[in-house]
Amino acid sequence: MAKYSVFSLARNALSYHENWQRAWRSPAPKPEYDILVIGGGGHGLATAHYLAKEHGINNVAVIEKGWLGGGNTGRNTTIVRSNYLWDESAAIYEHSLKLWEGLSQDLNFNVMFSQRGVMNLAHNLHDWRELNRRVHANRLHGIDSEILTAAQVKAEAPIFNVSPNSRYPIMGASIQRRGGTARHDAVAWGYARAADQRGVDIIQNCEVTGFVINNGKIEGVETTRGRINAKRVGVAVAGNSSVLADMAGFRMPVESNPLQALVSDPIKPVLDCVVMSSAVHVYVSQSDKGEFVIGAGSDLHVSYSQRGSFDIIEGIMGALCELVPMVSRMKMMRQWGGIVDVTPDRSPIIGKTPVEGLFINCGWGTGGFKGTPGSGHAFAATLAAGEPNDKAGPFSLDRFRTGFLIDEAGAAAVAH
């Protein structure tokens, strides 16, 4: 059996794995579906999975203009946490975190979720007061959150410089120990396989070129693979949300900005939690391979390019070298960028659009990866019922008219 396995592996390697069993099918589009989900990233795939699993709606297709996970799902730093300030944000992110905790079992696919803890540093009195405020708010919602002194920060992350004479002195920090990281491509693959097994069609290389709208009601979409009809259509395309909204004839209060990150060469384990600093706009974790995964805030210019600017890299590394002096002796191996769609209040939009039957899930900004399970779960319920559920309700597009904003700029000040 061992010899057979070795020869089988070699044979399939030489044939580019042509004869390997596919994790999901690659079907041709049907003429019509009950629900069509546009966007083959984590949020779109999660939506399809929960539509089939929780609501018994299997006549669903996910259409993706490129390859699964080729957008922000494959271009982020995989941090998961739920310690947001406002009630509405705390509710959906905590819902998401609870789904993360059982996701590998739910999907029967190891998404490598590691609850190593997420720490937010305080460098000045304003930081310190805001972190205490958020910790108390989290505790009121039953969300785990603690305050650490500078000495406790040093004990948790010994490589950090906590000297009061440093350029960015560390007064203390908050920590959510249930937070951590996951494997981004495993999340996409796990949701894709699970959705496919429940009958969902996953169609790659199928770009939407227009919407079919009659008397203000959605009837389907035009794609590079022909027209596909659907009673309800959900859009989950992150940074390209405003592009598709424009195709459908309405505007969204979102801007798209490049968000970049980089990784170092691998070293032995020295950091076993995620550490973030909003004041100096940098955060770092160490991957299972030993690389330092490093990021910061998004570029300020509007762009749809999947790359960032050198001044952001310079700012990231300048701050990190002050906080973690050993980084100055490390080599940076590669850099990448994603496209984040940012709303005025830094909170997502989940729900109806001006077109009947057309729903949208966007505006997650820098919080999209951590929100993947909760977003998909809430969006699936919204698409199934035609109305937002209790988790999605506060994030309606209508809030920008009524003024009931959910201002999470403070809790989302750093890319994460």
ZABA-416084 format. One line per 2 residues: number of its first residue (from 1); their letters; for each residue x, y, z of N, C-alpha, C. Coordinates in steps of 0.05 Angstrom, whole numbers, plus 5000, padded with zeros to 4 digits. Layout:
NUM = a = X:Y:Z:X:Y:Z:X:Y:Z; ...
% end
This chain:
1 = ma = 5017:4976:5000:5000:5000:5000:5017:5025:5000; 5040:5024:5015:5057:5047:5017:5070:5053:4990
3 = ky = 5079:5031:4976:5090:5035:4949:5070:5046:4930; 5045:5035:4932:5024:5045:4914:5020:5075:4919
5 = sv = 5020:5083:4944:5015:5111:4951:5037:5128:4939; 5062:5119:4942:5085:5134:4931:5083:5137:4901
7 = fs = 5078:5115:4887:5076:5116:4858:5052:5133:4849; 5030:5131:4865:5006:5146:4858:5012:5176:4861
9 = la = 5026:5183:4882:5033:5211:4886:5051:5221:4863; 5071:5205:4856:5089:5213:4834:5074:5216:4808
11 = rn = 5057:5197:4802:5042:5197:4777:5024:5222:4775; 5010:5228:4797:4993:5251:4796:5008:5278:4796
13 = al = 5032:5277:4808:5049:5301:4808:5057:5308:4779; 5065:5287:4764:5074:5290:4737:5051:5299:4718
15 = sy = 5026:5291:4726:5003:5299:4709:4989:5324:4720; 5003:5339:4738:4992:5363:4750:4966:5356:4766
17 = he = 4966:5333:4779:4944:5324:4796:4918:5321:4780; 4920:5315:4755:4897:5313:4737:4876:5293:4747
19 = nw = 4886:5271:4759:4868:5249:4766:4860:5249:4796; 4868:5270:4810:4860:5272:4838:4831:5279:4840
21 = qr = 4818:5269:4861:4790:5276:4865:4788:5305:4872; 4769:5319:4860:4766:5348:4865:4752:5352:4892
23 = aw = 4760:5374:4905:4747:5381:4931:4719:5391:4926; 4714:5403:4903:4687:5412:4896:4684:5410:4866
25 = rs = 4660:5409:4857:4654:5406:4828:4659:5433:4814; 4661:5432:4788:4663:5456:4771:4641:5454:4750
27 = pa = 4616:5458:4758:4593:5454:4740:4589:5478:4721; 4576:5473:4699:4567:5495:4682:4543:5509:4696
29 = pk = 4540:5535:4692:4518:5549:4705:4491:5538:4695; 4472:5535:4713:4444:5529:4706:4431:5555:4695
31 = pe = 4409:5552:4681:4395:5576:4672:4383:5592:4695; 4376:5579:4717:4363:5593:4739:4369:5580:4766
33 = yd = 4371:5597:4786:4375:5587:4814:4355:5602:4832; 4350:5590:4855:4333:5604:4875:4348:5628:4886
35 = il = 4374:5624:4892:4390:5646:4903:4417:5645:4889; 4427:5668:4881:4453:5671:4868:4470:5688:4886
37 = vi = 4494:5678:4893:4513:5694:4909:4536:5702:4892; 4541:5728:4890:4563:5738:4874:4587:5743:4893
39 = gg = 4609:5729:4887:4633:5732:4903:4642:5706:4915; 4664:5695:4906:4674:5669:4916:4696:5672:4937
41 = gg = 4693:5691:4954:4711:5694:4977:4699:5681:5001; 4710:5686:5025:4700:5674:5049:4671:5680:5055
43 = hg = 4663:5706:5052:4636:5714:5059:4616:5701:5040; 4622:5701:5014:4603:5689:4995:4600:5659:4998
45 = la = 4623:5645:5002:4622:5617:5006:4608:5609:5032; 4614:5625:5053:4600:5620:5079:4570:5624:5076
47 = ta = 4562:5644:5062:4534:5649:5057:4520:5625:5044; 4533:5615:5023:4522:5591:5009:4521:5567:5027
49 = hy = 4541:5563:5043:4541:5540:5061:4518:5541:5081; 4514:5564:5093:4493:5567:5113:4465:5567:5100
51 = la = 4463:5577:5076:4437:5575:5062:4429:5546:5059; 4448:5529:5052:4442:5500:5048:4439:5486:5075
53 = ke = 4457:5492:5093:4457:5477:5119:4434:5486:5137; 4431:5512:5141:4413:5523:5161:4384:5527:5150
55 = hg = 4382:5532:5124:4356:5539:5113:4346:5519:5092; 4361:5499:5086:4353:5478:5067:4350:5488:5038
57 = in = 4363:5510:5031:4361:5521:5004:4386:5511:4989; 4383:5492:4972:4406:5480:4958:4409:5489:4929
59 = nv = 4388:5500:4917:4389:5509:4890:4402:5537:4890; 4428:5537:4896:4444:5561:4900:4469:5559:4884
61 = av = 4478:5582:4873:4504:5583:4860:4521:5606:4871; 4546:5600:4873:4566:5621:4879:4581:5626:4853
63 = ie = 4581:5651:4844:4596:5657:4820:4619:5676:4827; 4643:5670:4816:4667:5684:4822:4681:5691:4796
65 = kg = 4689:5717:4793:4702:5725:4768:4729:5713:4763; 4743:5705:4785:4769:5693:4782:4769:5666:4795
67 = wl = 4787:5663:4815:4789:5637:4829:4782:5642:4859; 4772:5621:4871:4762:5622:4899:4784:5633:4918
69 = gg = 4776:5652:4934:4795:5663:4953:4816:5681:4941; 4813:5689:4916:4833:5706:4903:4832:5735:4910
71 = gn = 4812:5743:4924:4809:5771:4933:4820:5774:4961; 4805:5788:4978:4814:5794:5005:4817:5769:5022
73 = tg = 4802:5747:5017:4805:5723:5033:4834:5713:5032; 4847:5714:5008:4874:5705:5006:4894:5728:5010
75 = rn = 4885:5752:5017:4903:5775:5019:4899:5790:5045; 4900:5775:5067:4897:5788:5093:4916:5776:5113
77 = tt = 4913:5783:5138:4932:5773:5158:4918:5755:5179; 4894:5747:5173:4880:5724:5186:4875:5728:5216
79 = iv = 4872:5752:5226:4868:5756:5254:4838:5754:5261; 4832:5741:5283:4804:5737:5292:4801:5748:5320
81 = rs = 4781:5764:5324:4775:5775:5351:4746:5785:5350; 4736:5791:5374:4708:5802:5376:4706:5825:5395
83 = ny = 4729:5837:5404:4728:5858:5424:4723:5886:5413; 4699:5888:5400:4691:5914:5389:4674:5930:5410
85 = lw = 4671:5955:5406:4660:5973:5427:4630:5972:5428; 4616:5977:5406:4587:5981:5407:4572:5955:5407
87 = de = 4548:5956:5418:4531:5932:5422:4528:5916:5396; 4521:5931:5375:4515:5917:5349:4540:5903:5339
89 = sa = 4563:5916:5340:4588:5904:5330:4596:5881:5347; 4595:5884:5374:4602:5863:5392:4585:5838:5387
91 = ai = 4559:5843:5381:4541:5820:5377:4549:5804:5352; 4554:5817:5330:4559:5801:5305:4587:5789:5306
93 = ye = 4607:5804:5317:4634:5793:5318:4636:5770:5338; 4622:5773:5361:4622:5751:5380:4608:5726:5369
95 = hs = 4586:5731:5355:4572:5709:5341:4592:5696:5321; 4607:5712:5307:4627:5701:5289:4648:5685:5303
97 = lk = 4658:5695:5326:4679:5682:5341:4669:5655:5351; 4645:5654:5360:4634:5628:5369:4632:5608:5346
99 = lw = 4625:5617:5323:4625:5600:5299:4653:5591:5292; 4673:5609:5295:4701:5602:5290:4709:5579:5308
101 = eg = 4700:5579:5333:4709:5559:5353:4700:5531:5346; 4679:5528:5330:4670:5502:5322:4671:5498:5292
103 = ls = 4686:5516:5277:4685:5515:5248:4698:5491:5236; 4720:5482:5246:4733:5458:5235:4715:5434:5237
105 = qd = 4701:5432:5259:4683:5409:5263:4659:5412:5244; 4648:5436:5242:4625:5441:5225:4631:5434:5196
107 = ln = 4654:5442:5186:4661:5438:5158:4675:5412:5153; 4683:5398:5175:4700:5374:5172:4725:5380:5156
109 = fn = 4737:5403:5162:4760:5413:5148:4776:5430:5168; 4801:5424:5171:4817:5438:5191:4824:5466:5181
111 = vm = 4812:5487:5192:4817:5514:5184:4840:5526:5201; 4852:5510:5218:4876:5517:5233:4871:5542:5251
113 = fs = 4847:5543:5263:4841:5565:5281:4857:5562:5307; 4873:5582:5313:4891:5581:5336:4884:5604:5355
115 = qr = 4873:5598:5378:4865:5619:5398:4889:5626:5415; 4908:5640:5403:4933:5648:5416:4931:5674:5431
117 = gv = 4908:5688:5427:4904:5714:5441:4911:5738:5423; 4896:5760:5426:4901:5785:5412:4904:5807:5432
119 = mn = 4927:5821:5431:4934:5842:5450:4933:5869:5436; 4921:5889:5448:4921:5917:5438:4937:5934:5457
121 = la = 4958:5947:5447:4976:5963:5464:4965:5991:5469; 4972:6002:5492:4966:6030:5499:4993:6045:5503
123 = hn = 4997:6067:5488:5022:6082:5490:5019:6109:5504; 4994:6117:5508:4990:6143:5521:4964:6142:5537
125 = lh = 4958:6164:5551:4935:6164:5569:4909:6161:5553; 4907:6172:5529:4883:6169:5513:4879:6139:5506
127 = dw = 4900:6126:5496:4899:6097:5490:4889:6082:5515; 4901:6088:5537:4895:6073:5562:4866:6075:5570
129 = re = 4855:6100:5568:4827:6104:5575:4809:6090:5555; 4815:6091:5529:4799:6078:5509:4799:6048:5512
131 = ln = 4822:6036:5518:4824:6007:5522:4807:5999:5546; 4809:6014:5568:4793:6008:5592:4763:6010:5586
133 = rr = 4756:6030:5571:4728:6033:5563:4718:6009:5547; 4735:6000:5528:4726:5978:5511:4726:5952:5527
135 = vh = 4745:5948:5545:4745:5924:5561:4719:5922:5578; 4712:5944:5590:4687:5944:5607:4663:5939:5589
137 = an = 4662:5951:5565:4639:5947:5547:4638:5917:5539; 4661:5905:5533:4662:5877:5526:4652:5859:5548
139 = rl = 4660:5865:5572:4651:5849:5595:4621:5851:5600; 4610:5874:5594:4581:5877:5596:4566:5858:5577
141 = hg = 4579:5852:5554:4568:5834:5534:4576:5805:5538; 4591:5800:5560:4599:5772:5565:4623:5764:5547
143 = id = 4637:5784:5536:4660:5778:5519:4685:5780:5535; 4702:5759:5533:4727:5759:5549:4745:5782:5541
145 = se = 4755:5796:5561:4773:5818:5556:4787:5825:5582; 4813:5830:5581:4829:5836:5605:4846:5860:5601
147 = il = 4854:5873:5622:4874:5895:5622:4901:5884:5632; 4922:5891:5618:4949:5882:5627:4966:5907:5633
149 = ta = 4983:5904:5653:5003:5925:5659:5026:5922:5639; 5045:5941:5639:5068:5939:5622:5084:5914:5628
151 = aq = 5087:5908:5654:5102:5884:5662:5088:5858:5652; 5062:5858:5652:5047:5835:5642:5049:5833:5612
153 = vk = 5050:5856:5598:5055:5856:5569:5082:5843:5563; 5103:5850:5578:5129:5839:5575:5129:5809:5580
155 = ae = 5114:5800:5599:5112:5771:5605:5098:5756:5582; 5078:5769:5570:5063:5756:5548:5079:5757:5522
157 = ap = 5094:5779:5518:5108:5783:5492:5136:5793:5499; 5154:5776:5507:5181:5785:5517:5197:5800:5496
159 = if = 5192:5797:5470:5208:5810:5450:5201:5840:5448; 5180:5849:5460:5172:5877:5458:5188:5894:5478
161 = nv = 5194:5918:5469:5209:5938:5486:5189:5953:5502; 5188:5949:5528:5169:5963:5546:5183:5985:5563
163 = sp = 5207:5992:5555:5222:6013:5570:5207:6039:5569; 5204:6053:5592:5190:6079:5592:5206:6100:5577
165 = ns = 5231:6095:5570:5247:6114:5554:5247:6108:5524; 5231:6088:5516:5230:6082:5488:5214:6103:5472
167 = ry = 5216:6102:5446:5202:6122:5429:5171:6119:5432; 5162:6094:5435:5134:6088:5439:5130:6073:5465
169 = pi = 5132:6087:5487:5129:6072:5513:5102:6058:5515; 5103:6034:5527:5079:6018:5530:5069:6021:5558
171 = mg = 5045:6033:5562:5033:6036:5588:5019:6010:5597; 5010:5995:5579:4995:5971:5585:4981:5961:5559
173 = as = 4961:5944:5563:4947:5933:5539:4921:5920:5548; 4904:5915:5528:4882:5897:5533:4888:5871:5518
175 = iq = 4875:5849:5527:4879:5824:5513:4854:5808:5512; 4848:5797:5490:4825:5778:5487:4838:5751:5481
177 = rr = 4837:5733:5501:4852:5708:5498:4838:5688:5479; 4812:5692:5474:4798:5674:5456:4803:5682:5427
179 = gg = 4815:5706:5422:4822:5714:5395:4846:5699:5385; 4853:5703:5360:4876:5689:5349:4878:5691:5319
181 = ta = 4885:5670:5306:4889:5669:5277:4877:5644:5265; 4874:5644:5239:4865:5620:5225:4879:5619:5198
183 = rh = 4876:5598:5183:4889:5595:5157:4870:5604:5135; 4876:5626:5121:4857:5638:5103:4848:5620:5080
185 = da = 4867:5606:5067:4859:5590:5045:4843:5565:5054; 4849:5555:5078:4834:5532:5088:4805:5540:5094
187 = va = 4800:5565:5102:4773:5574:5107:4757:5574:5081; 4769:5585:5059:4756:5585:5033:4751:5557:5023
189 = wg = 4771:5540:5025:4768:5512:5015:4748:5497:5031; 4748:5501:5058:4730:5486:5075:4701:5493:5069
191 = ya = 4695:5519:5067:4668:5528:5060:4660:5519:5032; 4679:5520:5013:4672:5512:4986:4665:5482:4985
193 = ra = 4681:5466:4998:4676:5437:4998:4650:5430:5012; 4645:5443:5035:4621:5437:5050:4596:5446:5034
195 = ad = 4597:5470:5021:4574:5479:5006:4569:5461:4982; 4591:5453:4968:4588:5435:4945:4575:5409:4953
197 = qr = 4582:5398:4976:4571:5373:4985:4541:5375:4991; 4531:5399:4995:4503:5403:5000:4488:5412:4974
199 = gv = 4502:5410:4951:4489:5415:4926:4493:5442:4914; 4508:5460:4927:4513:5487:4917:4532:5485:4893
201 = di = 4525:5500:4872:4543:5502:4849:4563:5524:4853; 4589:5518:4850:4610:5538:4853:4622:5542:4826
203 = iq = 4619:5566:4815:4626:5571:4787:4648:5592:4786; 4672:5584:4779:4694:5603:4777:4697:5614:4749
205 = nc = 4713:5635:4746:4718:5648:4720:4691:5656:4707; 4674:5668:4723:4648:5676:4714:4643:5705:4724
207 = ev = 4649:5724:4708:4648:5752:4717:4620:5764:4710; 4610:5778:4730:4584:5792:4725:4589:5817:4708
209 = tg = 4574:5820:4687:4576:5843:4669:4552:5862:4671; 4531:5853:4684:4507:5870:4687:4485:5856:4702
211 = fv = 4466:5871:4711:4443:5860:4725:4418:5862:4708; 4401:5841:4710:4376:5842:4695:4354:5851:4715
213 = in = 4345:5876:4711:4326:5888:4730:4301:5896:4714; 4278:5889:4724:4253:5895:4710:4233:5907:4731
215 = ng = 4224:5932:4726:4206:5946:4744:4217:5947:4773; 4243:5952:4775:4256:5955:4801:4261:5929:4815
217 = ki = 4258:5906:4802:4261:5880:4815:4282:5864:4800; 4299:5850:4815:4320:5834:4803:4309:5809:4790
219 = eg = 4319:5803:4767:4311:5778:4753:4334:5760:4747; 4358:5771:4749:4382:5755:4744:4406:5772:4738
221 = ve = 4427:5759:4728:4451:5774:4721:4462:5765:4694; 4476:5784:4681:4490:5777:4657:4519:5772:4664
223 = tt = 4530:5750:4654:4558:5743:4660:4573:5736:4635; 4599:5732:4638:4616:5724:4616:4610:5696:4607
225 = rg = 4593:5682:4622:4585:5655:4615:4555:5654:4609; 4543:5677:4603:4515:5678:4596:4498:5688:4618
227 = ri = 4472:5691:4612:4453:5701:4632:4446:5679:4652; 4444:5687:4678:4436:5669:4699:4413:5682:4714
229 = na = 4390:5670:4715:4366:5681:4728:4366:5672:4758; 4355:5689:4774:4352:5682:4803:4330:5700:4815
231 = kr = 4316:5688:4835:4295:5703:4849:4307:5724:4868; 4330:5716:4880:4344:5734:4898:4374:5732:4892
233 = vg = 4388:5755:4893:4416:5756:4888:4430:5770:4911; 4451:5758:4921:4467:5769:4942:4495:5777:4932
235 = va = 4504:5801:4938:4530:5811:4929:4549:5811:4953; 4571:5797:4951:4592:5797:4972:4619:5798:4959
237 = va = 4626:5821:4949:4651:5824:4933:4671:5843:4945; 4667:5850:4970:4686:5866:4985:4694:5892:4970
239 = gn = 4719:5895:4962:4729:5920:4951:4716:5929:4925; 4702:5911:4911:4689:5917:4886:4659:5922:4890
241 = ss = 4650:5926:4914:4621:5929:4920:4609:5953:4905; 4624:5976:4905:4613:6000:4892:4611:5996:4862
243 = vl = 4629:5980:4851:4629:5975:4822:4603:5960:4814; 4596:5939:4829:4572:5924:4823:4547:5940:4830
245 = ad = 4548:5957:4851:4525:5974:4857:4520:5993:4834; 4541:6004:4822:4538:6022:4800:4525:6007:4776
247 = ma = 4532:5982:4772:4520:5966:4750:4490:5964:4755; 4482:5962:4781:4454:5958:4787:4439:5985:4789
249 = gf = 4453:6007:4786:4440:6033:4784:4437:6048:4810; 4453:6042:4831:4452:6057:4856:4480:6061:4866
251 = rm = 4483:6080:4884:4510:6085:4896:4511:6075:4925; 4535:6067:4933:4540:6057:4960:4558:6077:4975
253 = pv = 4554:6081:5001:4571:6099:5016:4597:6084:5025; 4612:6075:5005:4637:6061:5011:4660:6072:4994
255 = es = 4684:6070:5004:4708:6076:4989:4726:6052:4989; 4740:6047:4968:4758:6024:4966:4787:6033:4968
257 = np = 4802:6022:4987:4830:6029:4991:4848:6005:4991; 4872:6007:4982:4891:5985:4985:4899:5981:5014
259 = lq = 4901:5955:5021:4910:5948:5048:4932:5927:5045; 4955:5933:5055:4978:5916:5049:4990:5904:5075
261 = al = 5005:5883:5071:5019:5870:5093:5044:5857:5081; 5061:5847:5099:5085:5834:5090:5094:5813:5111
263 = vs = 5112:5795:5103:5121:5775:5121:5152:5774:5120; 5163:5766:5143:5192:5764:5145:5201:5736:5138
265 = dp = 5227:5732:5138:5237:5705:5136:5230:5690:5162; 5228:5663:5161:5220:5648:5185:5242:5646:5205
267 = ik = 5235:5648:5230:5253:5644:5253:5240:5626:5273; 5255:5618:5294:5244:5601:5314:5222:5616:5329
269 = pv = 5203:5602:5342:5181:5615:5356:5190:5634:5378; 5182:5659:5376:5188:5679:5396:5163:5696:5404
271 = ld = 5141:5692:5389:5117:5708:5395:5093:5690:5392; 5079:5685:5414:5057:5666:5413:5030:5679:5416
273 = cv = 5028:5705:5411:5002:5719:5410:5004:5740:5388; 4981:5752:5382:4979:5774:5363:4981:5800:5379
275 = vm = 4998:5819:5370:5001:5844:5384:4995:5867:5364; 4978:5885:5372:4969:5907:5355:4974:5934:5370
277 = ss = 4980:5955:5354:4982:5981:5365:4968:6001:5347; 4946:6012:5356:4930:6031:5340:4944:6058:5339
279 = av = 4958:6065:5360:4971:6092:5361:4993:6095:5340; 5009:6074:5336:5031:6075:5316:5025:6059:5291
281 = hv = 5001:6049:5289:4991:6035:5265:5010:6012:5256; 5012:5992:5273:5027:5968:5265:5016:5945:5282
283 = yv = 5017:5922:5271:5011:5898:5286:5027:5874:5276; 5031:5854:5292:5049:5832:5285:5040:5806:5298
285 = sq = 5042:5784:5284:5039:5758:5295:5060:5740:5283; 5064:5716:5293:5083:5697:5282:5067:5673:5272
287 = sd = 5072:5666:5246:5057:5644:5234:5068:5618:5244; 5054:5597:5238:5063:5570:5246:5089:5562:5232
289 = kg = 5095:5575:5209:5120:5570:5195:5143:5587:5206; 5137:5605:5225:5157:5622:5237:5160:5649:5226
291 = ef = 5145:5656:5205:5146:5683:5193:5133:5703:5212; 5143:5727:5212:5129:5750:5224:5109:5760:5204
293 = vi = 5084:5761:5210:5063:5772:5193:5057:5800:5203; 5062:5820:5186:5062:5848:5194:5043:5864:5177
295 = ga = 5028:5882:5190:5010:5899:5175:5006:5925:5190; 4989:5941:5178:4982:5968:5190:4956:5977:5178
297 = gs = 4952:6003:5178:4927:6015:5167:4928:6015:5137; 4905:6020:5125:4903:6020:5096:4915:6046:5084
299 = dl = 4923:6045:5059:4931:6069:5045:4908:6089:5044; 4915:6114:5043:4894:6135:5044:4882:6140:5016
301 = hv = 4895:6131:4995:4884:6137:4968:4864:6116:4960; 4845:6124:4944:4825:6105:4933:4837:6090:4909
303 = sy = 4835:6064:4909:4846:6048:4888:4835:6020:4888; 4834:6007:4865:4826:5979:4863:4850:5961:4857
305 = sq = 4874:5971:4861:4898:5955:4857:4904:5938:4881; 4914:5914:4877:4920:5896:4899:4949:5898:4907
307 = rg = 4957:5923:4911:4984:5929:4921:4983:5956:4935; 5002:5961:4952:5003:5986:4967:5026:6003:4959
309 = sf = 5032:6024:4976:5053:6043:4970:5076:6039:4990; 5100:6048:4981:5124:6043:4997:5124:6059:5023
311 = di = 5110:6082:5024:5111:6098:5048:5097:6084:5071; 5077:6067:5065:5063:6052:5086:5083:6031:5097
313 = ie = 5098:6017:5079:5117:5998:5088:5138:6011:5106; 5148:6035:5098:5168:6049:5114:5157:6056:5141
315 = gi = 5132:6065:5142:5119:6071:5168:5116:6047:5186; 5107:6025:5173:5103:6000:5188:5130:5991:5201
317 = mg = 5151:5989:5185:5176:5979:5195:5190:5998:5214; 5187:6024:5210:5198:6042:5228:5187:6039:5256
319 = al = 5160:6037:5258:5147:6033:5284:5154:6006:5296; 5154:5985:5280:5158:5958:5291:5187:5955:5301
321 = ce = 5206:5967:5287:5234:5966:5297:5237:5979:5324; 5221:6000:5329:5222:6012:5356:5209:5994:5377
323 = lv = 5187:5981:5370:5173:5964:5389:5187:5938:5393; 5198:5927:5371:5211:5901:5372:5238:5904:5359
325 = pm = 5259:5912:5374:5285:5918:5362:5297:5896:5345; 5291:5871:5352:5303:5848:5338:5295:5848:5308
327 = vs = 5272:5860:5302:5262:5860:5274:5282:5874:5255; 5297:5892:5266:5316:5907:5249:5337:5889:5236
329 = rm = 5340:5865:5247:5360:5846:5237:5347:5824:5219; 5321:5827:5214:5307:5807:5199:5303:5816:5170
331 = km = 5300:5797:5152:5294:5804:5124:5264:5801:5119; 5253:5819:5103:5226:5817:5094:5225:5802:5068
333 = mr = 5208:5781:5067:5208:5763:5044:5189:5771:5022; 5165:5779:5029:5145:5786:5008:5124:5805:5019
335 = qw = 5110:5818:5001:5090:5838:5008:5066:5834:4990; 5042:5840:5000:5018:5837:4983:4998:5858:4992
337 = gg = 4977:5861:4976:4956:5880:4983:4929:5869:4975; 4909:5878:4990:4881:5872:4984:4866:5898:4979
339 = iv = 4840:5896:4975:4824:5920:4971:4802:5920:4992; 4802:5940:5010:4782:5941:5031:4761:5962:5024
341 = dv = 4736:5956:5029:4714:5975:5025:4706:5986:5052; 4709:6012:5054:4706:6026:5080:4681:6044:5080
343 = tp = 4665:6042:5101:4641:6059:5104:4648:6083:5121; 4631:6103:5122:4637:6127:5139:4639:6120:5168
345 = dr = 4623:6100:5178:4625:6093:5206:4642:6068:5212; 4656:6059:5192:4674:6036:5195:4660:6010:5203
347 = sp = 4634:6008:5196:4619:5984:5202:4607:5973:5176; 4601:5947:5175:4592:5935:5150:4563:5943:5142
349 = ii = 4556:5937:5118:4529:5940:5108:4519:5912:5101; 4497:5903:5113:4485:5877:5107:4455:5880:5104
351 = gk = 4445:5875:5080:4416:5876:5077:4407:5884:5050; 4384:5897:5049:4370:5904:5024:4384:5927:5010
353 = tp = 4379:5929:4984:4388:5951:4967:4363:5964:4955; 4366:5986:4940:4342:5998:4927:4329:5980:4906
355 = ve = 4343:5959:4898:4331:5940:4878:4319:5917:4893; 4293:5912:4889:4279:5890:4903:4292:5863:4895
357 = gl = 4298:5848:4916:4309:5821:4911:4340:5821:4909; 4352:5845:4909:4381:5847:4908:4391:5856:4936
359 = fi = 4408:5840:4947:4419:5844:4974:4449:5848:4973; 4460:5862:4992:4489:5866:4992:4501:5863:5019
361 = nc = 4526:5853:5019:4541:5848:5043:4569:5860:5038; 4575:5883:5050:4600:5897:5043:4608:5915:5065
363 = gw = 4629:5931:5061:4638:5951:5080:4651:5941:5105; 4662:5917:5104:4675:5906:5128:4702:5918:5133
365 = gt = 4712:5933:5113:4737:5947:5117:4759:5928:5124; 4773:5933:5147:4795:5916:5155:4786:5893:5173
367 = gg = 4760:5890:5177:4750:5869:5195:4738:5845:5181; 4741:5843:5154:4727:5823:5139:4733:5794:5146
369 = fk = 4759:5788:5150:4766:5760:5154:4754:5749:5180; 4757:5765:5202:4747:5756:5227:4717:5753:5228
371 = gt = 4704:5768:5210:4675:5767:5209:4664:5746:5191; 4681:5730:5178:4672:5712:5157:4649:5694:5165
373 = pg = 4651:5678:5186:4629:5660:5193:4603:5675:5201; 4606:5695:5218:4583:5710:5227:4569:5725:5204
375 = sg = 4585:5737:5186:4575:5750:5163:4559:5731:5145; 4571:5708:5139:4558:5689:5122:4532:5678:5134
377 = ha = 4533:5674:5160:4509:5664:5175:4487:5684:5174; 4493:5709:5179:4473:5730:5180:4462:5737:5152
379 = fa = 4480:5736:5132:4472:5743:5105:4455:5720:5093; 4461:5695:5100:4445:5673:5091:4417:5675:5102
381 = at = 4414:5682:5128:4388:5685:5140:4372:5708:5126; 4386:5729:5119:4374:5752:5106:4364:5744:5078
383 = la = 4380:5730:5063:4373:5721:5036:4350:5701:5037; 4351:5683:5057:4330:5662:5059:4303:5674:5065
385 = ag = 4302:5694:5083:4277:5706:5092:4269:5730:5075; 4287:5742:5062:4281:5767:5047:4282:5791:5065
387 = ep = 4289:5787:5091:4290:5808:5110:4315:5803:5128; 4328:5824:5138:4351:5820:5155:4344:5807:5182
389 = nd = 4361:5790:5192:4356:5779:5219:4366:5798:5240; 4365:5790:5265:4372:5808:5287:4402:5816:5286
391 = ka = 4419:5799:5277:4448:5806:5275:4453:5825:5253; 4440:5822:5230:4445:5839:5207:4429:5865:5208
393 = gp = 4406:5865:5222:4388:5888:5222:4401:5915:5227; 4418:5918:5248:4430:5944:5253:4448:5954:5231
395 = fs = 4457:5937:5213:4477:5944:5193:4464:5950:5166; 4439:5958:5166:4425:5963:5141:4436:5988:5127
397 = ld = 4433:5989:5101:4440:6013:5086:4425:6037:5095; 4401:6033:5105:4383:6055:5113:4394:6072:5136
399 = rf = 4414:6061:5151:4424:6076:5174:4438:6102:5166; 4447:6103:5141:4461:6128:5132:4440:6150:5126
401 = rt = 4415:6142:5125:4393:6162:5121:4382:6170:5148; 4379:6150:5167:4367:6155:5193:4386:6167:5213
403 = gf = 4412:6162:5209:4432:6172:5227:4439:6153:5250; 4428:6129:5249:4435:6109:5270:4461:6094:5262
405 = li = 4483:6109:5263:4509:6099:5255:4521:6082:5277; 4540:6065:5270:4554:6047:5288:4584:6054:5285
407 = de = 4593:6074:5300:4620:6085:5295:4641:6068:5308; 4654:6051:5292:4675:6033:5302:4703:6042:5293
409 = ag = 4706:6068:5288:4733:6077:5278:4754:6071:5299; 4747:6074:5325:4767:6069:5346:4775:6040:5348
411 = aa = 4756:6022:5347:4762:5994:5350:4773:5982:5324; 4771:5996:5302:4780:5986:5276:4801:6004:5264
413 = av = 4817:6017:5282:4836:6037:5272:4860:6025:5258; 4866:6000:5264:4889:5986:5251:4878:5963:5235
415 = ah = 4891:5958:5213:4882:5935:5196:4886:5909:5212; 4866:5892:5212:4868:5868:5228:4847:5848:5219
% end
